[in-house]
């Protein structure tokens, strides 16, 4: 095969464009990832704080089933946040404390 100077030059130009294109794509990916990370940080900063205590209601939404801390890993689906005062009041009204997160201990009212 007999290479001419112009075809060799064309191949070298092609060889030059390939990594430039790859570098350009990689820089776009980096910029996209930096944007996503910045958005995630803003979202975390704007997230409201977790409630300190949760009241879990029964199926009819009238009966109170249990009291949980805001960090409980098993609070159930029918919960709503309550204040510390409301949590203490619920325990005084014999609302059962969650046996997993022990809100009564967190409130200093453990039996």
Residue, then its C-alpha position, 0 to 999 in steps of 0.5 A: x500500500x502506497x500512502x501519500x502525504x495528504x492521506x497520512x495527514x488526513x489520518x493524523x487530523x482524524x486521530x487528533x479529533x477523536x480525543x478532542x471529541x472525547x475530552x469535550x464529552x467528558x467535560x460536559x459529563x463533569x459539568x452535568x455532574x457538578x450541576x446535579x451535585x449543586x442541586x442536591x446540596x441546595x435541596x438538602x439545605x432547603x429540606x425542612x427538619x425532620x419532626x421530633x415526634x410522630x403520632x401514628x393513627x389507626x385505620x379509621x384515622x381517629x384512634x391513636x395507635x402509637x407515638x414514635x420519635x422522628x427518627x423511628x425506622x418503623x413508624x407506619x404509614x398513617x403518621x403526622x408530626x406533633x410537638x414535644x408537648x403534644x407527645x408528652x400529653x399523648x403518653x400521659x393519655x396512655x398512648x403506647x410508645x413505640x417499642x423500637x424507637x422508645x419516645x418515652x425514653x427520649x422524653x424522659x418519661x420512661x417507666 
